[in-house]
Amino acid sequence: MALPNTETRVIENTCEEINRCLRREIEARVLYFARNPELIDGRLEELDSEWDIERVLEAHAAGVSLLGVLLASRNRKWLILPLAVAGFLMQHALQGWCPPVPLFRKLGIRTTMEINTERYALKALRGDFDALHPGQSPEEKAEAALKAARQRL
C-alpha cells in the first residue's frame, strides 16, 4: 500500500467543492494584490503567521488530549479521549484525513502548499524573481533563484 503524497494528501482527501472554493479565494486575492501592489508586503507578513491545517490539527489534538488526561484524574473513562485523538493523528499521518479535517477545511484552513501558492504568486507580482534572465549561466540562475527564494519581505 503506497502512502499518499505528503504535500497533496489533505487536498486529495478534501471535497472538490471546498478545494475549488479555496483556489478561487487564492486567485481573487492574487488579482486584488496585482491591482494593489503596495499592499503585497503586508499580505506576505500575514501569510507568514497563517497556521496551516497540520498546525491547527496538532494544536487541537494536543488540547483535547490534555483535557482528556485532566478529566481522567476524576474518572478513568476519560482516557478514551486522548486514545481517540492519537488514533485520529495516526490516521491523518497515514492517509491525510481524519474526522476533524473536513470541518477545518470548511472553515478555510489551508495546507502549506495552498498558502505557499499564494505566497509565491505575490512574490512574483512583487518582482522577487525578476533577477532570473534567459541569458544567465546555470550558476548565475541558481544563485539568483536561491536569493529570490530566501527573501522574506
C-alpha positions in Angstrom: 0.0 0.0 0.0 1.5 3.3 -1.1 1.1 6.3 1.2 -0.3 9.5 -0.3 2.0 12.3 -1.2 2.7 14.4 1.9 2.1 17.7 0.1 -1.2 16.8 -1.6 -2.8 14.2 0.7 -5.1 16.7 2.5 -6.2 18.3 -0.7 -6.8 14.8 -2.3 -9.0 13.9 0.7 -11.0 17.1 0.7 -14.3 17.6 -1.0 -13.6 19.1 -4.5 -16.1 21.9 -3.9 -14.1 23.0 -0.9 -10.8 22.8 -2.9 -12.4 24.8 -5.7 -13.5 27.5 -3.2 -10.1 27.7 -1.6 -8.5 28.0 -5.1 -10.9 30.8 -6.1 -10.1 32.7 -2.9 -6.4 32.5 -3.7 -7.0 33.6 -7.2 -9.2 36.5 -6.1 -6.6 37.6 -3.5 -3.7 37.5 -6.0 -5.8 39.5 -8.5 -6.6 42.1 -5.8 -2.9 42.4 -4.9 -2.0 42.6 -8.6 -4.2 45.7 -8.7 -2.8 47.0 -5.3 0.9 46.1 -5.3 1.7 48.5 -2.5 -0.2 46.1 -0.1 1.7 43.0 -1.0 4.3 43.3 1.7 1.6 43.4 4.4 -0.2 40.3 2.9 3.1 38.4 2.9 3.5 39.2 6.6 0.0 37.9 7.2 0.9 34.7 5.3 4.0 34.2 7.5 1.8 33.9 10.5 -1.1 31.9 9.0 -1.5 28.5 10.6 -1.7 25.6 8.1 -4.0 22.6 8.5 -1.2 20.5 10.1 -0.6 23.1 12.8 -4.2 23.6 13.5 -4.8 19.9 13.8 -1.8 19.3 16.1 -2.8 22.2 18.4 -6.4 21.0 18.7 -5.3 17.4 19.2 -2.9 18.4 22.0 -5.6 20.4 23.7 -8.2 17.7 23.5 -5.6 15.1 24.7 -4.7 17.3 27.7 -8.3 17.8 28.5 -8.9 14.0 28.5 -5.9 13.4 30.8 -7.1 16.1 33.2 -10.6 14.6 33.2 -9.2 11.1 33.7 -8.0 12.2 37.1 -11.7 12.2 38.2 -12.8 9.2 36.0 -10.5 6.9 34.1 -13.1 6.5 31.3 -11.9 9.9 30.0 -8.7 8.3 28.9 -10.6 7.2 25.8 -10.4 10.9 24.6 -6.5 11.0 24.3 -6.6 7.5 22.8 -9.1 8.5 20.1 -7.1 11.6 19.4 -3.9 9.5 19.0 -5.8 7.3 16.6 -7.0 10.3 14.6 -3.5 11.7 14.3 -2.2 8.3 13.1 -4.9 8.1 10.5 -4.1 11.7 9.4 -0.4 10.9 9.2 -1.0 7.8 7.0 -4.0 9.0 4.9 -4.1 12.8 5.1 -7.6 12.6 6.5 -9.2 12.3 9.9 -12.7 13.4 11.3 -11.7 17.0 12.2 -10.1 17.8 8.8 -13.3 18.3 6.8 -14.5 20.8 9.4 -11.2 22.7 9.4 -11.2 22.8 5.6 -14.8 24.2 5.6 -13.6 26.9 8.0 -10.9 27.8 5.4 -7.9 26.3 7.0 -5.4 25.8 4.1 -2.5 23.4 3.5 1.1 24.7 3.4 1.0 24.1 -0.3 -2.0 26.4 -0.7 -0.5 29.1 1.5 2.7 28.9 -0.5 0.9 29.1 -3.8 -0.5 32.5 -2.7 2.9 33.5 -1.2 4.9 32.8 -4.4 2.3 34.3 -6.7 2.6 37.5 -4.6 6.4 37.4 -4.6 6.3 37.0 -8.4 4.0 40.0 -8.7 6.3 42.0 -6.4 9.2 41.2 -8.7 11.2 38.9 -6.5 12.0 36.6 -9.4 12.9 39.3 -11.9 16.6 38.6 -11.4 16.3 35.4 -13.4 17.1 36.0 -17.1 17.4 33.6 -20.0 21.0 34.7 -20.8 22.4 33.8 -17.5 24.7 30.8 -16.9 23.2 27.9 -14.9 25.3 29.1 -11.9 24.0 32.6 -12.1 20.4 31.4 -12.5 20.9 29.1 -9.4 22.3 32.0 -7.3 19.5 34.4 -8.4 16.9 31.7 -7.7 18.2 31.0 -4.3 18.4 34.7 -3.5 14.8 35.2 -4.5 13.6 32.2 -2.6 15.4 33.4 0.6 13.8 36.8 0.5 11.3 37.1 3.4 9.9 40.6 2.6 
